[in-house]
Amino acid sequence: QVQLVESGGGLVQAGGSLRLSCAASGRTFNRDVMGWFRQAPGKEREFVAGISQDGATTHYTDSVKGRFTISRNNAKKAVYLQMNSLRPEDTAVYYCATSGRILSWYSRTSYSDARQYDYWGQGTQVTVAS
C-alpha cells in the first residue's frame, strides 16, 4: 500500500511563493516517476509538473514554466513543488501522484497523463489572493 501525504498549501498574495511537499511511503520510491497535478473548482484535474526517478528529467505545463520547480529527495522519499510568482489562476487543490509505469525517457505526454499514475495523495489547497 502506497501512501502520499501533501503539505505546504495555504493562502498567499499574488506574486508570493509557496513550497509544497509530498511524503511517500510503502513502495520503493526511487523507482517511480512523481507528478504534481491540480484541480480548480469546476475544472478538470490538470498536470502541473513531473520528475523522473533520478530527478534528471522534469516536465512542466506551459503556464507554470519559469515559475514552478519540481524536485525530489529519494533518501527522504519526498517530492517538492516550489511555486514562485503565484497568480490567482494557480488557485486549486494540488495533488501529488506516483507512477510505476512511466520510464524516465518517456515524453511529456506520458508524464502529463493522469491515467499513468497509480497512487494519489489527498491534496493540499493553494489559494492565491489578488
C-alpha positions as CSV (number, residue, x, y, z in Angstrom):
1,Q,0.0,0.0,0.0
2,V,1.4,3.4,-1.1
3,Q,0.6,6.5,0.9
4,L,1.2,10.0,-0.3
5,V,0.7,13.0,2.0
6,E,0.9,16.5,0.7
7,S,1.6,19.6,2.8
8,G,2.6,23.2,2.5
9,G,-0.6,24.6,0.9
10,G,-2.2,27.8,2.2
11,L,-3.3,31.3,1.4
12,V,-0.8,33.7,-0.3
13,Q,-1.0,37.0,-2.1
14,A,-0.4,37.2,-5.8
15,G,3.3,37.3,-6.5
16,G,4.1,35.3,-3.4
17,S,5.6,31.9,-3.0
18,L,4.8,28.5,-1.5
19,R,6.6,25.2,-1.3
20,L,4.6,22.1,-1.4
21,S,5.9,18.8,-0.1
22,C,4.8,15.2,-0.6
23,A,5.9,12.4,1.6
24,A,5.7,8.9,0.3
25,S,5.7,5.5,2.0
26,G,5.0,1.9,1.2
27,R,6.9,1.4,-2.1
28,T,10.4,1.7,-3.5
29,F,10.2,5.5,-4.1
30,N,13.2,5.8,-6.3
31,R,11.7,3.6,-9.0
32,D,8.7,5.8,-9.5
33,V,8.1,8.9,-11.6
34,M,6.4,11.6,-9.4
35,G,3.9,14.1,-10.6
36,W,2.0,17.2,-9.3
37,F,-1.5,17.8,-10.6
38,R,-4.0,20.4,-9.6
39,Q,-7.8,20.8,-9.8
40,A,-9.6,24.2,-9.6
41,P,-13.3,24.4,-8.8
42,G,-15.4,23.4,-11.7
43,K,-12.4,22.4,-13.8
44,E,-10.8,19.1,-14.6
45,R,-7.6,17.9,-12.9
46,E,-4.6,19.1,-14.9
47,F,-0.9,18.2,-15.0
48,V,1.5,20.7,-13.4
49,A,4.9,19.0,-13.2
50,G,6.6,15.7,-13.3
51,I,10.0,14.4,-12.4
52,S,11.9,11.2,-13.4
53,Q,13.2,8.6,-11.0
54,D,16.6,10.1,-10.6
55,G,15.5,13.7,-10.8
56,A,17.3,14.4,-14.1
57,T,14.3,14.9,-16.2
58,T,11.4,17.3,-15.5
59,H,8.4,18.4,-17.4
60,Y,6.0,21.3,-16.8
61,T,2.8,22.6,-18.1
62,D,3.3,25.7,-20.1
63,S,1.5,28.0,-17.7
64,V,4.0,27.3,-14.8
65,K,7.3,27.2,-16.7
66,G,9.8,29.6,-15.2
67,R,7.7,30.0,-12.0
68,F,7.5,26.4,-10.6
69,T,10.2,23.9,-9.9
70,I,9.7,20.3,-9.1
71,S,12.4,18.4,-7.2
72,R,12.8,15.2,-5.2
73,N,14.9,13.7,-2.4
74,N,14.9,9.9,-2.8
75,A,16.6,9.4,0.6
76,K,13.7,11.2,2.3
77,K,11.1,9.7,-0.1
78,A,9.8,13.2,-0.8
79,V,8.9,15.3,-3.8
80,Y,8.6,19.1,-3.7
81,L,7.0,21.8,-5.8
82,Q,8.5,25.3,-5.3
83,M,5.9,27.8,-6.6
84,N,7.0,31.4,-7.2
85,S,5.3,34.4,-8.7
86,L,1.9,32.9,-7.8
87,R,-1.2,34.1,-9.7
88,P,-4.8,33.9,-8.8
89,E,-5.3,31.3,-11.5
90,D,-2.9,29.0,-9.7
91,T,-5.6,28.6,-7.0
92,A,-6.5,24.9,-6.8
93,V,-6.2,21.7,-4.8
94,Y,-2.7,20.3,-5.6
95,Y,-2.2,16.6,-5.6
96,C,1.0,14.5,-5.8
97,A,1.0,11.2,-7.6
98,T,3.3,8.3,-8.2
99,S,3.8,6.2,-11.3
100,G,5.5,2.8,-11.7
101,R,4.7,2.8,-15.4
102,I,6.4,5.9,-16.8
103,L,10.0,5.4,-17.7
104,S,12.4,8.3,-17.4
105,W,12.8,8.9,-21.1
106,Y,9.1,9.0,-21.8
107,S,7.8,12.2,-23.3
108,R,5.9,14.9,-21.5
109,T,2.7,13.4,-22.9
110,S,3.2,10.4,-20.8
111,Y,4.2,12.4,-17.7
112,S,1.1,14.5,-18.0
113,D,-1.3,11.6,-18.4
114,A,-3.1,11.1,-15.1
115,R,-4.0,7.6,-16.1
116,Q,-0.3,6.6,-15.9
117,Y,-0.3,7.3,-12.2
118,D,-1.1,4.6,-9.7
119,Y,-1.5,6.3,-6.4
120,W,-2.6,9.8,-5.3
121,G,-2.5,11.9,-2.2
122,Q,-5.5,13.6,-0.8
123,G,-4.4,17.1,-1.9
124,T,-3.5,20.4,-0.4
125,Q,-5.3,23.6,-1.0
126,V,-3.5,26.6,-2.5
127,T,-5.3,29.9,-2.7
128,V,-3.8,32.9,-4.3
129,A,-5.4,36.2,-3.5
130,S,-5.3,39.1,-6.0
